[in-house]
Amino acid sequence: MNKQPIPTLCHQDAGHLEEAVAWFTQNQLTCERPHIPALRRRFGISPLEAVTVLRLANLRQDWGGADADASS
């Protein structure tokens, strides 16, 4: 059986999403719902990129700030 690795997104490759991550971090409570379509409309990003924005924004909140993901 030939097992292929599952492709994943590394947060270090998400620099083009920085504006969306920063915006969502600041506006999470007031952002219209559902979040994924709202982020797609606002920033013109794909569904996978919108999920990445949510993930990175949550990581920043959980780990204490904007440079928390840069130290890993």
Residue pairs with C-beta under 8 A, 6 or more apart in sequence:
9 48
9 52
11 52
11 55
11 56
11 59
11 69
14 21
14 49
14 52
14 56
17 43
17 45
17 49
17 52
17 53
17 56
19 43
20 39
20 42
20 43
20 45
20 49
20 50
20 53
21 53
21 56
21 57
21 60
22 66
23 42
23 43
24 31
24 35
24 39
24 53
24 54
24 57
25 57
25 60
25 61
28 57
31 38
31 39
32 38
35 50
35 54
36 47
36 50
36 51
36 54
37 50
39 45
39 50
39 53
39 54
40 46
40 47
40 50
43 50
43 53
45 53
56 69
59 68
59 69
60 66
60 68
60 69
63 69
